[in-house]
Amino acid sequence: MWTTHPNYGQNYRLVRAALRLRTFTVAELQSLTGAFENTIYAFIHKLTRDDPGFLEAKELTSEGRGRPPKQYFLTEAGVDHLIRLDFELAARFGEGETSAFAPIREEPTIRSGIIKVILADKMGIFRTGVAKVLGVEDDLRMVAQAENAEKMMTALAKFHATVMIFGADVYPRLPAVVETARKYQTKLIAIAETEQESHYCLTSGIQGVIYRNVSEESLIKCVRTVAKGETWVQGSQENKEAAENDLVGMRVRDRLTAKELKIIALIVQGYTNKEIATQLGTTQQVIKNYLRNVYDKIGVSDRLELALFTIHHRILNEAAAATTQGPAVQPPASVMP
């Protein structure tokens, strides 16, 4: 495991560098991180062992003797994978469990005034989208992510965050969540699916409510407002505009085939291309071809944009989800025990 390996601090340095460069050579990673060459090759080996589709490589021309150097390219799936690793590794640094690699962080300790955020939701692609939005704000710091209620409660007790954003799957345990959050002085923002859920949360001691179609600006405003101890609820006007935007979702839905909708549904659920190919009994290259067609039809550039577009357009999301109903499919590896 990346986070339990003795050199997880070095892994963190390399993850951050690879995400910054996206295209790199061993020498470039070495220059940026100061890591030994063997350590970098071990990092690349671990990454390709997780999934060969995370990296693409080509040999560069070399006038010297010996093996030509390689240039590595992070694929879309590789970027998503490293983003998840980044948060897992960053969470360990946030607790100050090691100081040996503290210089690789812009802020070895979390400054006063920084809003620490926990994000708990079973939808991995939604967590990735939220994390990208919050990650570019100087006063917001993601300290942990959780995909289920048990991990959420563990993170709540461990990190003592300023704010926790959580999904609807924990509603049966909401009183316990509210009580634990008060104990650690953590403000709560619920991700509601309906207005009834929104009302239930507000009457149960939740300070903020958003929907999955929340805009980037509203999400940031909600976190900052709730962190100050005030209440913030996603407005009905924004929901009305989102409903009107579903006309876009309807037009997109009508342009997609049943197979394309099913692939979209699996991407929203967090499946990799390899896992989707296994589910559909085809090859990764066929899935890539389908995705290129889908990107062109919708006007997005990668799987994250595709998933977030789908989540924001309920008609499209429901049509895609309907294609996966019936016999249970194998859950993505990222959520398997």
Order of alpha helices (4+ residues) and beta strands (2+ residues): alpha-beta-alpha-alpha-beta-beta-alpha-beta-alpha-beta-alpha-beta-alpha-beta-alpha-beta-alpha-beta-alpha-alpha-alpha-alpha-alpha-alpha
